[in-house]
Amino acid sequence: MSSVLTKAESLSLPVGRFAPSPTGELHLGNLRTALASWLSVKARGGRWLIRIEDVDLARCKPVWAETQVRDLAALGLESDAAIVWQAQRSEWYRAALDHLARQGSLYRCRCSRKDLQLLASAPHGDERLRPYPGRCRADKVARFLPDALRVALPAGVVAWEDRLCGAQADDPATLTGDPVLYRRDGCFAYHLAVVVDDGEQGVTEIVRGGDLREVTATHFRLQELLGYQHPQYAHLGLVTGPDHARLGKRAGAASLSALRERGVTPEELLGWLGWSLGCLERPEACRATDLLAHFSWDRVPAGSVAIPAAWT
Ligand SMILES: [Zn+2]
């Protein structure tokens, strides 16, 4: 095989990632997402990366990142490259904001929290999904400056395909509106950091929790404005309590350390996770590598999955 072919082949291999925020221990939903993304790329000889999403400095603690990486390693999930910490990547985010400013799509938002509440039209209380109607769009900035900054997203519906949920057609204007990319408190925002990092790391597929499905169209628009390829997306269903109710505050009870205290080994957990992802007919203790030959997106259930009652 010529070296050119080898390089072309390596370029076409999938790159996946798991990107936790270090705000606590990983719970079963996080671990299931991590395993699914690892299996999806590893089953095709690809690379898997861990990225620590610690861009929100006030909420994130390095000690949690260490615990999370250790728990992933206990399941056999290790990053194929040095772990990237978002808190160390300000230069990249600033460059992306300068790029958007030069395009004329970055603007300063002077709305107060109260203004935003009055402007919000979404009936539910989820602040993350209250669409911002672009009131401050005229206040364009020529380059990055440390103030609340939003990007003017192009109008229109984004059609995209979710590997689990199928064809999607979302209008960012009705979901997020123009997202904040730099916050008044001095933090780069999640929407900016995640899109820049996935683009710069060459991530080709993203597996994440279904709670982020509604921001995907916004990420598509940002990828276009910043010149990045669109990765493939798969949004997994929730891991619920045994009664199918949201885990919520009980999520901490479903961490690897809590399961260990109940006598559940990492291999037993992997067997359950692998079963919940359609790799096994019944939950049987195994290693992550044992699941590789059995993983297929066609077999992953799109709905939620309830944790065993004995584990809570
Ligand atoms: Zn505003």
Residues whose N, C-alpha, C, O or C-beta is under 5 A from the ligand:
A	BS01	ZN	C109 R110 C111 R135 C136
